[in-house]
Amino acid sequence: MPRPTRFRHGVLLDLGSIDNGDLDLSALDRVCPRWTRHAATAPIETAARIAEAELVVTNKVVLDAHLLGAAPRLRLVCIAATGTNNVDLLAARAAGVAVTNVTGYATRSVIQHVFALMLSWATRLAEQQRLVKAGAWSDSEYFCLLREPVRELAGRVLGVVGYGELGRGVAQVAECLGMQVLVAERPGGPPRPGRLPVAELLPRVDVLTLHCPLAENTRNLIGAAELALMRPDALLINTARGGIVDEAALAAALRAGVLGAAAVDTLSIEPPPPDHPLLAADIPNLVITPHVAWASREARQRLIDAVAANIAAFAAGAALNRVV
């Protein structure tokens, strides 16, 4: 078992991406008495900020082999997220630097966001509000305004790509709402009972929700050919990673009416440049939220507390959420 380690000073590189001033950070203070907290860290600033650090917490700041090699005192990197692609794990292992991540902290928040998007689509929420503000309800000869069709989710078919904790959680709520759930095979994986190849699943669903990680076998998993297989009134929801969907193909499909609607919380470049293909003003039936499906205050608090627990475990010589 590793020897216990006492950290005296920690560095947080991008706390502003987690804390909006609404979190309790006392759990971090209990496991390390002094912190240097940076709201954000530009690439040019990273080396100087971690040069003498023993403990570093990063959400999305990149720690590559060069940076890790230039921080000789570094013992522990805590990734304040589930994904580990911003840290060179092989270089960390070679340098004797432990790396931890956090899983499961945002499950409730993501599930809630998925259904906020789905229910908004089913009730035509934005369109109903637009009509009210435009005075259409005031001008109606009836007590109600039936201009926008409202659907019930009960009886609709939900397709789930990525059946881990998030996918299973979404499926469970969908079944409570009376939806039928179909689960896709893992891309490139062996056939399994109860799972459908993506190409077979797509024509059958009213709503497709993505919860798989971004990897070589899932990059552009949903492209022009796959979108063409979907029903012309179907909804695509992506709260996973932007690169799983071919964004130019999605924009074209929505413009052409090949796909009924889409709601995405992640884009392939974040923050997106103004000329990102999905930010064009002429794309119909598209909702974009700024990567906030995970970001309820409760989820962000769980994240901070889990990072503190990882630090405490490492300091005690134990392994908790170790990826290296």
C-alpha positions as CSV (number, residue, x, y, z in Angstrom):
1,M,0.0,0.0,0.0
2,P,1.4,3.5,-0.9
3,R,2.6,5.6,2.0
4,P,0.2,8.3,3.3
5,T,0.7,11.7,1.7
6,R,-0.1,15.0,3.3
7,F,-0.8,17.8,0.8
8,R,-0.1,21.3,2.0
9,H,-1.0,23.2,-1.1
10,G,-3.3,22.5,-4.0
11,V,-3.8,24.2,-7.4
12,L,-7.2,24.4,-9.1
13,L,-6.8,25.3,-12.7
14,D,-10.3,26.1,-13.9
15,L,-12.6,26.4,-11.0
16,G,-14.8,28.8,-12.9
17,S,-16.0,26.0,-15.1
18,I,-17.5,24.2,-12.1
19,D,-18.3,26.9,-9.5
20,N,-20.4,29.9,-10.2
21,G,-20.0,31.2,-6.7
22,D,-22.8,28.9,-5.5
23,L,-20.9,25.9,-4.2
24,D,-19.5,24.9,-0.8
25,L,-15.8,24.3,-1.1
26,S,-15.2,23.4,2.5
27,A,-14.6,19.7,1.6
28,L,-11.6,20.7,-0.4
29,D,-10.3,22.9,2.5
30,R,-10.5,19.9,4.8
31,V,-8.2,17.7,2.7
32,C,-5.7,20.5,1.8
33,P,-5.2,23.6,4.0
34,R,-4.2,26.0,1.2
35,W,-5.4,26.3,-2.3
36,T,-4.5,28.5,-5.3
37,R,-7.7,28.8,-7.1
38,H,-7.7,30.0,-10.7
39,A,-11.1,30.7,-12.4
40,A,-9.5,29.7,-15.8
41,T,-6.0,28.8,-17.1
42,A,-4.9,29.5,-20.6
43,P,-2.5,27.0,-22.2
44,I,0.4,29.5,-22.0
45,E,-0.2,29.8,-18.2
46,T,-0.4,26.1,-17.3
47,A,3.3,25.3,-16.9
48,A,4.0,28.1,-14.5
49,R,1.0,27.3,-12.4
50,I,1.8,23.7,-11.9
51,A,5.6,23.9,-11.8
52,E,5.9,23.5,-8.0
53,A,2.5,21.8,-7.4
54,E,2.1,18.4,-5.6
55,L,-1.7,18.4,-6.2
56,V,-3.6,19.7,-9.2
57,V,-7.3,19.7,-9.9
58,T,-8.3,20.2,-13.5
59,N,-11.7,20.1,-15.3
60,K,-10.8,20.7,-18.9
61,V,-7.3,22.2,-18.8
62,V,-4.9,20.0,-20.8
63,L,-2.0,18.4,-19.0
64,D,0.2,16.8,-21.7
65,A,3.5,14.9,-21.4
66,H,5.6,18.1,-21.6
67,L,3.7,19.8,-18.8
68,L,3.6,16.7,-16.6
69,G,7.4,16.2,-17.1
70,A,8.0,19.8,-16.1
71,A,6.3,19.5,-12.7
72,P,8.7,17.3,-10.7
73,R,6.9,17.6,-7.4
74,L,3.5,16.6,-8.8
75,R,2.0,13.6,-7.0
76,L,-1.7,13.7,-7.8
77,V,-3.9,15.0,-10.6
78,C,-7.6,15.1,-9.9
79,I,-9.8,15.4,-13.0
80,A,-13.0,17.1,-12.0
81,A,-15.0,15.2,-14.6
82,T,-15.5,11.7,-15.9
83,G,-13.6,12.0,-19.2
84,T,-9.8,11.7,-19.0
85,N,-8.8,12.8,-22.5
86,N,-7.3,16.1,-21.3
87,V,-4.6,14.3,-19.3
88,D,-1.8,12.2,-20.9
89,L,-2.3,9.1,-18.8
90,L,0.7,7.3,-20.2
91,A,2.9,10.2,-19.4
92,A,1.4,10.5,-15.9
93,R,2.1,6.8,-15.3
94,A,5.7,7.2,-16.5
95,A,6.2,10.2,-14.2
96,G,4.7,8.4,-11.2
97,V,1.8,10.8,-11.0
98,A,-1.5,9.3,-9.9
99,V,-4.7,10.4,-11.7
100,T,-8.3,10.2,-10.5
101,N,-11.6,11.1,-12.1
102,V,-15.2,11.3,-10.9
103,T,-18.1,9.3,-12.2
104,G,-21.9,9.3,-11.6
105,Y,-22.1,12.8,-10.1
106,A,-24.3,14.2,-12.9
107,T,-26.6,11.3,-13.7
108,R,-29.7,12.9,-12.3
109,S,-29.0,16.2,-13.9
110,V,-28.4,14.8,-17.3
111,I,-31.5,12.6,-17.2
112,Q,-33.5,15.7,-16.2
113,H,-32.1,17.7,-19.1
114,V,-32.9,14.9,-21.6
115,F,-36.5,15.0,-20.6
116,A,-36.7,18.7,-20.5
117,L,-35.6,18.7,-24.2
118,M,-38.0,15.8,-25.0
119,L,-41.0,17.3,-23.2
120,S,-40.3,20.7,-24.8
121,W,-40.4,18.9,-28.2
122,A,-43.5,17.0,-27.4
123,T,-45.4,20.0,-26.2
124,R,-44.0,22.5,-28.7
125,L,-43.1,24.7,-25.7
126,A,-41.1,27.3,-27.5
127,E,-43.6,27.6,-30.3
128,Q,-46.5,27.9,-27.9
129,Q,-44.7,30.7,-26.1
130,R,-43.9,32.5,-29.3
131,L,-47.6,32.4,-30.3
132,V,-48.7,33.8,-27.0
133,K,-46.2,36.6,-27.1
134,A,-47.2,37.4,-30.7
135,G,-50.8,37.9,-29.6
136,A,-52.3,34.8,-31.3
137,W,-54.0,33.5,-28.2
138,S,-55.5,36.9,-27.5
139,D,-56.9,36.9,-31.0
140,S,-58.3,33.3,-30.8
141,E,-62.1,32.8,-31.0
142,Y,-61.7,29.9,-28.6
143,F,-60.5,29.5,-25.0
144,C,-57.5,27.6,-26.3
145,L,-55.1,27.8,-29.3
146,L,-54.6,24.6,-31.2
147,R,-52.2,25.9,-33.8
148,E,-49.2,23.8,-32.7
149,P,-49.7,20.0,-32.4
150,V,-49.0,18.5,-28.9
151,R,-47.8,14.9,-28.7
152,E,-47.9,12.4,-25.8
153,L,-44.7,10.6,-25.1
154,A,-46.7,7.5,-24.0
155,G,-46.6,5.0,-26.7
156,R,-43.6,6.6,-28.5
157,V,-40.5,4.6,-29.2
158,L,-37.2,5.8,-27.6
159,G,-33.9,4.6,-29.0
160,V,-30.9,4.7,-26.6
161,V,-27.3,4.6,-27.9
162,G,-25.0,4.0,-25.0
163,Y,-26.5,1.9,-22.2
164,G,-24.3,2.8,-19.3
165,E,-25.5,4.5,-16.2
166,L,-27.0,7.5,-18.1
167,G,-28.6,5.4,-20.8
168,R,-30.2,3.1,-18.3
169,G,-31.4,6.0,-16.2
170,V,-33.0,7.7,-19.2
171,A,-34.6,4.4,-20.3
172,Q,-36.1,3.9,-16.8
173,V,-37.8,7.3,-16.8
174,A,-39.0,6.8,-20.4
175,E,-40.7,3.5,-19.4
176,C,-42.4,5.3,-16.5
177,L,-43.8,7.7,-19.0
178,G,-45.2,4.8,-21.1
179,M,-42.5,4.9,-23.8
180,Q,-41.1,1.8,-25.5
181,V,-37.4,1.6,-25.2
182,L,-35.0,0.1,-27.8
183,V,-31.3,-0.2,-27.1
184,A,-28.6,-0.1,-29.7
185,E,-25.7,-2.5,-30.0
186,R,-22.4,-1.1,-28.9
187,P,-20.7,0.2,-32.1
188,G,-18.2,-2.4,-33.2
189,G,-19.2,-4.7,-30.4
190,P,-20.5,-8.3,-30.6
191,P,-24.3,-8.9,-30.9
192,R,-26.1,-9.2,-27.6
193,P,-29.6,-10.3,-26.8
194,G,-32.1,-7.4,-26.6
195,R,-29.9,-5.0,-28.6
196,L,-30.3,-3.8,-32.1
197,P,-27.7,-2.6,-34.6
198,V,-27.9,1.1,-35.0
199,A,-29.0,0.9,-38.6
200,E,-31.9,-1.3,-37.6
201,L,-32.9,0.8,-34.6
202,L,-33.0,4.2,-36.3
203,P,-36.1,3.7,-38.6
204,R,-38.1,2.5,-35.6
205,V,-37.6,5.3,-33.1
206,D,-39.6,8.6,-32.5
207,V,-36.7,9.9,-30.3
208,L,-33.1,9.0,-30.4
209,T,-30.9,9.8,-27.4
210,L,-27.1,9.5,-27.3
211,H,-25.1,8.5,-24.2
212,C,-22.0,6.8,-25.6
213,P,-18.5,8.2,-25.2
214,L,-16.6,9.8,-28.0
215,A,-14.1,7.3,-29.4
216,E,-12.9,6.3,-32.8
217,N,-15.8,3.9,-33.2
218,T,-18.4,6.5,-32.3
219,R,-17.0,9.6,-34.0
220,N,-19.6,10.7,-36.6
221,L,-21.7,7.7,-35.6
222,I,-24.8,9.7,-36.7
223,G,-24.0,11.0,-40.1
224,A,-26.0,11.8,-43.3
225,A,-26.7,8.1,-44.0
226,E,-28.0,7.4,-40.4
227,L,-30.1,10.6,-40.4
228,A,-31.7,9.5,-43.6
229,L,-32.8,6.3,-41.9
230,M,-34.7,8.2,-39.2
231,R,-38.4,9.1,-39.4
232,P,-39.0,12.6,-40.8
233,D,-40.8,13.6,-37.6
234,A,-38.2,12.1,-35.2
235,L,-36.2,13.9,-32.6
236,L,-32.4,13.5,-32.1
237,I,-31.1,14.4,-28.6
238,N,-27.3,14.6,-28.0
239,T,-26.2,15.2,-24.4
240,A,-23.0,13.1,-24.9
241,R,-20.3,14.6,-27.1
242,G,-20.6,16.8,-30.2
243,G,-18.3,14.7,-32.3
244,I,-20.7,11.7,-32.2
245,V,-22.9,13.5,-34.6
246,D,-21.8,14.9,-38.0
247,E,-22.8,18.4,-37.4
248,A,-22.8,19.6,-41.0
249,A,-25.0,16.6,-41.9
250,L,-27.4,17.4,-39.1
251,A,-27.8,21.0,-40.2
252,A,-28.5,19.8,-43.8
253,A,-31.0,17.2,-42.6
254,L,-32.9,19.7,-40.6
255,R,-33.0,22.2,-43.4
256,A,-34.2,19.6,-45.8
257,G,-36.8,18.1,-43.5
258,V,-35.1,14.7,-43.5
259,L,-35.2,14.9,-39.6
260,G,-38.0,16.5,-37.7
261,A,-36.0,18.1,-34.8
262,A,-32.8,18.0,-32.9
263,A,-31.7,19.1,-29.4
264,V,-28.0,19.1,-28.6
265,D,-26.1,20.1,-25.5
266,T,-22.6,19.5,-26.8
267,L,-20.7,20.6,-29.9
268,S,-17.5,19.3,-31.4
269,I,-15.8,22.6,-30.6
270,E,-16.5,24.3,-27.2
271,P,-17.0,27.1,-26.9
272,P,-18.2,27.1,-30.6
273,P,-16.9,29.7,-33.1
274,P,-19.5,32.0,-34.5
275,D,-19.4,30.2,-37.8
276,H,-20.1,26.8,-36.3
277,P,-22.5,24.9,-38.7
278,L,-25.1,24.4,-36.1
279,L,-25.2,28.1,-35.1
280,A,-26.6,29.3,-38.4
281,A,-29.8,31.2,-38.1
282,D,-31.7,29.4,-40.8
283,I,-31.7,25.9,-39.2
284,P,-35.3,25.0,-38.2
285,N,-36.4,22.9,-35.3
286,L,-33.0,22.9,-33.5
287,V,-32.5,23.6,-29.8
288,I,-28.9,24.1,-28.5
289,T,-28.1,24.4,-24.9
290,P,-24.5,25.4,-23.8
291,H,-23.2,22.1,-22.4
292,V,-25.2,22.4,-19.2
293,A,-27.0,19.0,-19.0
294,W,-24.5,18.0,-16.3
295,A,-24.5,21.4,-14.5
296,S,-27.2,21.4,-11.8
297,R,-25.9,23.0,-8.6
298,E,-26.5,19.7,-6.9
299,A,-24.4,17.8,-9.5
300,R,-21.6,20.3,-9.3
301,Q,-21.5,20.1,-5.5
302,R,-21.3,16.3,-5.7
303,L,-18.4,16.7,-8.1
304,I,-16.5,19.0,-5.7
305,D,-17.2,16.7,-2.8
306,A,-16.1,13.6,-4.8
307,V,-12.8,15.3,-5.8
308,A,-12.2,16.0,-2.1
309,A,-12.9,12.4,-1.3
310,N,-10.4,11.3,-4.0
311,I,-7.7,13.5,-2.4
312,A,-8.5,12.2,1.1
313,A,-8.3,8.6,-0.1
314,F,-4.9,9.2,-1.9
315,A,-3.6,11.0,1.2
316,A,-4.5,8.0,3.3
317,G,-2.7,5.6,1.0
318,A,-5.9,4.2,-0.6
319,A,-7.1,4.1,-4.2
320,L,-10.4,5.8,-5.0
321,N,-11.5,6.5,-8.6
322,R,-7.9,5.9,-9.7
323,V,-7.4,5.8,-13.5
324,V,-3.6,5.8,-13.2
